[in-house]
């Protein structure tokens, strides 16, 4: 309650001080003589006036983010300093002095540097975002959790990105490899039916032959011909039949084991075929997640060492034995006990495998 009261009070002081200064500008004669600043206030302003420290050499993106963070910290740190200095008794804050600080810090708010804008970086990150959004849509369609690693994702985009950006995509989508492809149509199958409303009046008695021919046609090849030439040409009993896209009902289907999503010029294909190694890695990630949740629920501190115990599921036990070092490292466990549980115990359903886990603080 005291914290909320302090925040509200400081907000009122800022508004009050700004109103007083506006009135002083309108009536200069009524302006009060400025008060002398305390030693602490002088030290704060001197500190803020010092040049920013040299930036650390970091990769392109991190370097720009650090610069932005440094500049905005100038504003935030000054306000925090005033606020924390009077935390125990908000009534000690002088509204006039607070407004002086506020306006001084605001005057040093960073300005836009046009020369610092990296258009290539912005375009690449926009493309990264497009690909990640489509990749998540593929995962949702395939009903695969993000903790389950996937082998390969194919991307068709206006331009190929370098490894720095593909690593970001792979990390966001938990994919082992991101490959750029010129054509993702091979992962999609097409089927065609005649649009009776347009084909009937044009070809009449040939309609039955057209329907039979479309049912047997190579969907991918027919789609390529349609896109390249604008028409699909058929030979029906010696008669040349030309069908435009308006004459066809086109249905798409995913090639088994692949999920495709597209938006504009960008298309993504997710290989949903999971190898035993990928499935095991998915189980390990789920186990780690469950243990971390139990640590939090049991009230353990972040750096507390623990003992993990597990029972009631041989498959989970074998997976944990095979990946014990990784699991212990991730959850800060000194030991893993199999076949029994103690401490804080909870039952879980991990990828349809029921298991009982326990965590004990050492």
N, C-alpha and C positions, 0 to 999 in steps of 0.2 A: 504494500500500500504506500509506504514511504517513497519507494522508487518511482511509482506512477505519479505521486504528488509532486516529486522533484521535477520530473519531465514536464508536467503541465505548467508548473510555476515558471520554469526557465522559458518555455514557449511564450507565456504571457509577458515575461520580462522583455523578450526580443521585440514583440509587437509593440509593447509600451514604449520602449526606447526608440524604435523607428518612428513611431507617431510623434514623440517629443522632438526628434530631429527635424521631421517635416515641418512642424509648427515653428521651429526656430528659423528655418529657411524663409518661411513666409513672414515672420516678424523678427528681423535681426536684432532689434533693440531689446527684445525680451529674452534673448539668448543668455544663458547663464555662463559665468566664467568657467573655462575647462578646469577640471580638478587635476592635481598632480598625480601622475601614475606612480604606483608603488614600485619597489625594487623588483618584485616578482614579475610585474607586468612588463617592465623594461627588459628584464632577462628573456621573457617569452618573445617579445618583438625582435630583440637582437638575434635570438636563435632562429626565428622564422626568416630573418633577412639574410641569413648566411646562404651562400650558393648551395644548390643541391649536390650531393656527392656523386662522383663519377659512377656511371652505370657499369654493372658487371657484364662482361662479354658472355652473352647467351645466344642461343639460336634466334632466328628472326622474330618469330611470334612472341616468345617469352620476353625478349628484350623490349619490345614495344609495350607489352603488358606491364612490365616492371616500371617503365617510365611513367605510364599513366597512373599506376599505383603510387609512385613517389610524389607526383604532383598533387594528387587528391589528398594524400596524407597530410600535406601542409595545412589544408583547410580543416580536416577532421581532428588532427592531433591538438590544435590550438583550442578548439571547442571542448574536447575531452579534458584538457588540462584545467580549464576554468571550472568545468562541471565537477570533476573529481576533487578539486581543491576544496570545494564547499559541499561535498557529498553529505557529511553528517548534519549540516545545518544549512539548507537551501536559502534561509532568510538572510544569510551573510552576503549573498551575491548582490552587488550593486548594479542595478539595471543599466545605468549610464555607462559603467565600465564594461559591462557585458556587450553592449551595443558597439562600443569602440573596438573591442576585440573582433566582434562579428564583422564589422565593416572593413577592418583592416585585413582580415583573412579573406574576405570575399573579394577585395581589390586584387589579391594575389592569385585568384582562381585561374587555372591554366587556360590559355587561349588556344584556339585551333591553329595548328601548324600545317598549312596545306602541303608543304614540301614533305611532311612526314607521313602523308597518306600513301599507302602501298596498294595501288589498284590491282596488281597481279595477285597479291595476297588475299584481298577481299574477294576477287573472282574465284580463286581456288577454294577458299573456305565456303563460298556460296555453293560451289559444286559438291564439296564434301558434305554439306548439309543436305543437299538434294539426294545424294546417294544414300546417306544414312537413313533419311526418312523412308525412302523406298525399301531399303534393306529391312528396316523394322516392320514395314508393312508385309514383306515376304515372310518374316518370322511369325507374325500374327496369323497370316493365312495358313502357314504350315503348322501352327500351334506348337512352336518350339520355343522354350524359355530362353531368355538371353544368357543364362548361366551355362547352357548346353553349347559347347564349341561346335562350329561348323567348318568343314574342310575348305571349300572354295566358293567364292562369289565372283560372278562375271559381271562386268560393267560396260555398257555402251554409253559414251558421253561425247560432247562436242570436242573435248580434247583430253589427252592422256595426262594424268597427274604423276608427279614424281613420287619416290618412295616415302618422303616425309609425310605427304598427305594420305597416301594409301595406308600407311601405318596407323594414322588416326582413325581411318574408316574401319580397319581391321580390329582395332582396340575397342571402338564403340560398339561394333556388332558382334564381337567375339568370334571372328572368322580367322582361320589360319592363313589364308591367302586371298588377295584381291587381284583379279586379272582383268585387263581391259580387252574387249573383243570388238571387232568391226561389225559383227553381226550376231545378234542373239535370237534370230528367228528360228534357228535350228532347235531351240528349246521349246518352241511353241508349235502346236499342230492346228491345222485349220480344216473345217468342214464347210461345204457349200450346199445350199438349196436354192431352187429358183424362186424369185419373188413373183408370185402368181399375178399380182396386180399389173406388173409391167411386161413380164415374159409371155403371159397368156395372149394378150392382144397381138403381140408381134410374131409369135411363132406357132400359136394355136395347136395343131395336131402333133407338132414335134415336142410338145411339153413333156410327154412321158419319156421320150428318149433323152431329153435334156436332164430330167431328174435322175435317171439311171446313170448317165455319164458323170454327173457331179458327185454322185455317191461313191464312184470308184476312182475319182481323180486324185492325184498326189497333191494334198492340200498345200504343202509348203511351196512346191514348184508353181502351182496355180496362183498362189498369193504373190509370188515374185513376178510372174508374168503380168498379173493384174496391175501391180504397182508400176512396173516398167512401161507397159504399153497402154494402160488405161482401159483395156478390154481383155476379156478371156475368150479365146477362140476355140470352138468345138466343131467336130465333124459328126453330124447326126444323120446317119443313113445317106451320106453323100451330100448333105446340105451344110453349108457354112453358117455357123451360128456365132454371133458376137454378143457377149454379155458384158455390160458395164457394171460398176459397183452397185448402181441403183437396181440392177436386175437380180442381185444376189442377196441371199440371207447368209451372212458369214458368222460362224461360231468359232471361237478359239478355245483351245484346251491345253493345259500344261502337260509337257512331257513328264512321264512318271519319274519321280525322284527330283524334280526341279520345280521351283516356284518363281514366277516372273511378275514384276511390277514395272510400269513405265509412266513417265510424266514428261510431256514435251519431247525434247531430244535425248533425254536420259532414260535408260532402261537398266534394270538390275535383274540378274538371275541368281537365285540361291540354290546351291547343290545341297539338298536335304538328305542325301544318302549318308547315314551315320555309320562309320566303321566301329568295331569293338573298342578301339583305342579312344575314339571321340566320346563314345558312350561312357566309358570308364572315367574319362576326364570330367564329364558332366556330373557323374555321381560324386566325384571328389569335391567339386565346387559346391554342390548342394550340401554335402556333409559339413564342409568348412562353414558355410553360411548358417547351418542349423546350430553348430557349436557356438559360433559367435553370438547368435541370438540368445542362446542359453546363458552365456557369460553375462550378457547385459541383464537378462531377467533375474539372474541370481545375485545381481548387485556387485559383481566383481569390478575392481579397478582395471583400467586399460592395461597396466603393466603387470598385473597379477599372474603368476605362474599357476598352471592348473594340471590336473590329471583328468584324462578323458576315459570313459568306460562305455562299452557297447555290448548289447546282447540281442537275441531273438531274431537275427537275420544273417544266415551264413554268407549270402552274396555281399551284403554290406561289410561284414567282417573281413572277408577276403579282399575286398577293394581297399579297405582301410589298412590292412597289413601290407598290401603291395605299394601303398602310397603314404606309409606312416610318417616318413621324414618330412614330406611336404605339409601334411596335415598338422603335425606338431609345430612346425615352424610358423604356420599361418595363425594358429590359435594360441601360441605360447604354452604349449603343453610339454611337460617334462616326461610324461609317461602315458601309454595307452593300455588299458586293461580290457581283455576280451572275455566274453562269456558271462560277465556280471556287471552290475552298475551300482554306484553309490553317489553320495552327495546330492546335488540337484538333478533329478531324473525326469525325463520327458519322453513321451512316445511321439514318433514322427512317421509320416508317409512320404518317403523320398522316391519320386518317380515310380509310384505304385508299389514300392517296397516298404513294408512296415518294419520299424526298428525302434529299439529303446536305447537312448543315449543318456549318459550321466556326466556331470562336470563337478570336480571338487577343487577348491582352492588349496594350494600347498603353502 
